[in-house]
């Protein structure tokens, strides 16, 4: 074979090698894009399921919510809602929470509020059931208590987490004081923003030193406080 012919063969081999490497890199990129799109779709699907199905503030009695995702995990977490006054903690409620995670994708539910995105980069889907009347005379606080803890449903290839709830409500009026409400959450920024939009001033601090901050919200002066506890008695299982 001539030198020219050998060069031609070598050139073809090199071209095939380069093409193979390029295709391999393209396959990896495409795979990463598909995985990212799937994870984002799961995050959106979970947030929509919780937003549309888990609404204990608006309903009473038994209900079932199926939360579906391709992969990841949905876990119950320990969260508190506290009513504060000048003397300290007036009421402390173990409200619990739900957190869906898959890589960097995250959906959180606590106290009736829903957020999407990881801590530091989350945004609200539904705000907390906390507001103040226009004259700042009454602070209205809804506290959704899940009544479930220490449960995780996880997997890949298609997972259904089933939430069975049975909702009851209990209203209590507290006498006038300089009240503030503190909602414990790993994503305080979106909750604080929504509470400020409702006329409450907010700060963020770790009240019990457990590493999870609380959004502390209130208004100047003394108010009556209407506290409505929405007990859901939630059971979290893997659906079939």
N, C-alpha and C positions, 0 to 999 in steps of 0.2 A: 504494500500500500504506500502511496506517495505521502510525502510530508503534508501536502495540501489535503489529502484525504484524511490523514490522521487528525489534522486540525479540525476538519469538519465534524468528525465523530466526537472529538473531545468537546467541541462547541455544543453539539446536540446534548451530550451527557450533562454538561454544565447547565444548559438551559432547562433540561428536565429536572435537575436538582433544585435549581432556583424556583421553578414553578411549583414543585412539591412543597418546598418550604413556605412559599407564599400562600399556597392553598391551605397548608396546615395552620398558618397564622390567621388566615381568614376564617377558617372553621372555628378556631378558638374565640375570635372576636364575635362571630355570629352566635356562638354558644353563650358567651357572656351576655350579649344583648338580649337573647331569648330568656335566659335565667333572670336577668334584671327586670324584664317586662313581666314575667310570671310572678316574681316577688311583689312588684308594684301592684299588679292586678289582685293578688291575694290580700295585700294591705287594704286596697280599696273595697274589696268584697267583704272583708271582716268588718271594716268601719261601717259600711252600709247595712250589714246584717244587724249589728248592735244598735245602730241609729234607728232603724225601722222596727226592730223587734223587741228591743229591751227598753221599754218606756214605762217604768213603774210609777212615775209621777202622774201619768195620765190614765192608768188602768187599775183594776182590782181583780183579785182572784187568780186562777191558774192560767199559765201560758207556757208555750214552748218555743224556743228560739234555736234554730240550727245555724251554726257558724261553720262555713265550709272554706277550706283553703287547700292548695296543692301540697305545700309543705310548711313546716314551722311548728310552733307550739302556742297553745293558749293556756295561761296559768292564772290561778287566783293568787292575789298578793295581799299583804297586810297593810291597810291604810286606815287612818283616823280622820274624823272631822271633829273639831273642837269649837265650843262656844267660850269666848274669853270676855272677861270684864276687867275692871281696874284691880281686882283682887287676885286675878289669875284665871285658871281654867274653871269655868262654871259647869260645863257639860263636856264629856268625851265619849264619842260614839265610834265603835269599831265598824266602819262602813265597808271595809274590804275593797278590792278592785280586781279588774281583769286586765291582763296584758298579753297581747299577741306579738310574737317576735319571729322574724325569719331573716337572718343576717342583719343588715342595717335597717330593715323595715320593721315598723312598730305601730301598734294601735293600743291605746290605753283607755280604760273606762274606770272612773272613780267618782263616787258621789252623784252620779247622773250625768257627768260631763264625759265627752269623748274627744280624744286627740289622736292625730296621726303624725308619725315621724318620731325620731329618736330625741332624747333630751338635748336641748340646745338648738334643735332644728325642727320643732314640732309646730303644728298649727291646729286650730280648733275645728271639730266637726259639729259638736253640740256643746253649748255652754252649761255651767253648773246651775242648778235651780236655786240661785241665790240672787236677791235683788233688794232694793230699798224703795219705799214710796217716794213720790215726787217731793213731798214736804219734809223728807228725811225723818218722818215721825215713827215709821215702823220698818224694821229689818225682817225680811221674809227669807227663811232658810229652809230649803228642802234637803233632806239627808237620805240618800238611797243606801240602804244596808243590804248587801248581798247575802250575808249569812253563810258564806262558803269560803274555805281557806285550805291551802295545802293540796290543791288539785291541779294536775297538768294533763292536757290532752295534746299529743304530738304525733308526728309521723311525716311521711312523704308519699307521693303518688295518689293523693286525694284523701283528705281527712275531714271528718265532721265532728265538731264539738257540740253537744246538745245541752242547752241550758233550760232546765225546768224550773219555773218560778211559781210562787203563790203569794200574791201581793196583798198586804194589808197596810193601813195608814193610821198614824197616831199624831194628833195635833196637841201642842202645848204652847201656852202663852206665858212668856217670862216678863216680869215687871221691868219697868224702865231702868236702864243703866247704860253705860258707855260700852256697848257690845261690839265685839269683832268676831268674825267667823274665820276659822283656819281649816283649809282643806289640804290634806297631805297628798302630794303628787310628785312623781319624778319629772314631770314636764310642766313646771309652774308658769312659764312665760305666757302660753296661750290662755290659760285660765285667768291669770292676772289681767291680761289685756281686756278680756271680755267683761270682767267685773268692773274695771275702770270705765268701760263704755256704759255701764249701768249706773254710774255715779258714785262708786265706792273707791276709796283710796286703798292702795295695796302695798304690802311689803312682803318679802320672802325670807323665811328663816326656818332652821331645823329645830323644832320645839322640843322634841324628846331625844335628840342626839343619835338617832338611828341611821343617819345618812340620807334620809329622804326629806326634802324640804316641804314646807307648808306655805301656801299662799294665804296671807292674813289680810282680811278685807273688812272695812268698816267706814263709818261716816262720823263727822264731828257731833258732839252732843250726846244726849241720852235718848234712847229709843225704846219702844216696846219691841220685843222679839217674838215673832211667830215661828215656831219650830215644827215642821211636819216631817216625821220619820216615815219613810216608805220601806217597809220590810218586805223583801222579796223571797226570803227562804230558798235561795237558789241552790240547785243541785247541778253540778257540771260533770258530764260523762261523755265518753266516746259514743257517737251515734252509730246506728246501723242502717 
